[in-house]
C-alpha cells in the first residue's frame, strides 16, 4: 500500500523557505557598492508571492498559478484582515514582475536605491505578518520534517 506524500509545492514550509532565500539575496545585493536595483525589486516581488502562497497553503488553499500580489493579498485578507493593509504596497511590488525585467525597459533605468529599499522594507513587513500567522517548526524541526516528506511507510 502506498501512502500519499505531500509534494514540496504543497507545503507551506517550502514556500516560506524559498521566500526567505529570495529576500536574503535581495538584502545582500542591496548592501553591495553597486547593487542591481531592478534585480532586488524583482526578487522582492518573488519573495512576497512565495510568502503569501505559503500562508494561503497553510490555510488550506489549493495552489493557483498567479504572480499577482494584490490578488494573493485579497485572498489572504479573507482569512486575516491585516493583509488588506498591504494592498497598495502589493501594487508597487506587482510593477516589478514586468518592469525592469528586461534590458530596454524604460522602468529598468528608472528603478533606483529608494525603490529597492522600499521593496525590501515591504517584504520584511509582510514576512513578519506571515510568520506570525503560520506555525512552522524551528529550523532543526523543519529540516527533520522536510526529510520525512518523502518517507513512505508501507
N, C-alpha and C positions, 0 to 999 in steps of 0.2 A: 504494500500500500504506500502510495506517495502522498506526503503531506504538502499542501500548498505552501510555498515560501514566498514571502513578500520580496519583490524586486526592489533594489535600492531607490528607484524612481518613486516608489510608493511610500517611502519612509521619510517622515519629517527630518530626522537626524541627517540624512544625506543631503537634503536640500539646504539645511542650515550650515552644514559643513562647507558646501560649495559656495554659499553666500559669504561665509566668513573668509574663505580664500580670496574671493573677488574683492572684498572690502580691504583685506590686508594688503593685497597688491596695489590697490588704489592709494592707500595710505602711504605705503613705501614709495611709490612713484612720486607722490606729492612732495616728499622730503628731498628729492633729488635737486641738484642745482638747476637743471633744465628739464623739468618734468614735461611729459606728453599730456597736456591738459585734456585733450579730446579723448585719450585713452582712459584717463582717470574717470571722466564723466560717463563713458561707455561702460566701464566696469561697475560704476556705482548704480547705473540703471539695472545692470545684470544682477548685482547683489540684491538690490531691492526686490526685484522679481522673484528671486530664489527665497528670500526671507518670507515674502508674502505667500508663496506657494507652499513653503514648509509649514507655515501657520495654518493655511487652509487645509492641507492634507491632515494635519493633526486634529482638525475639526471634523474630519470625515469626508472632505471634499474629494471628488474624483478629478484627477488631473485633466485640465483642458489646455489646449495649445493657445496661449496668448502671451504677448510680451507687453501688454498694455497695463502699466502700473495703476492707472486710475480705475480700470475695470477690476483689477485684483483688490485694490483698496476698498472699493464698494462692496465686493463680496466679503471681505474681512469685516467691514463695518456692520454687516448683517449679524455678525456674531459679537462684535465689540465696537461700540460707537467711538472709542478712542481713535480708531483707524481713520475715521472721517476727517479728523484734523489734518491729515496728511494729503488730502486730495489735491490742493494747489501745488504742493511740493512734488507730488506724484506726476503732475502735468509737466513740471520742469524736467524731471528725470526722463519722461517719455520722449522729450526732444532729442535726447542723446542716443536713442536706439537707431536713429536715422541720421540726424545732423552730425556732421563731423566724423562720420564713419569712413568716408572715402575721400581721397585727395581730390581737390577741386570743389568740394562742397564749400559754399560761402560760410556756413556756420563753423566749419573746421577752423578757419582762420580767426573767427570771432570768439572762440572759446578760450578763456584765459584763466588765470590763477583764481580770481574771485569765483568764477563759475565752478571750477574744480573743487575749491574749498567748500562751497555751498553744497555741492553734490555729496561730498564726503560727510558733511555735517548732517544732511538729511538722512543718509543711510545709517549713520551711527545712532541717530534718534529712533529711527524705525527699527533697527536691530534691538535696541533696548526694550521697546514695546513688545516686539515679537518674543524675545527671550523671556520676558516677564509673564507671558501667556502660554508658552509651550513648555511642557515638562520633559526636558531632555536630560538624561543621566549625565553625570560627570564624565570628563574625557576618558578616564580609565573604564568606567562602566559602559560608556558609549562604545568604546573600542571592542569590549567584550561582547556587547550587544550586536555590533556590526558583524563580528566573527560568527555569531550564531545565526545570522540571517540566512546563510546558505547551508546550514547544517540541517539535514533531513533525517529524522528518526523514523525507522520503519517498524 
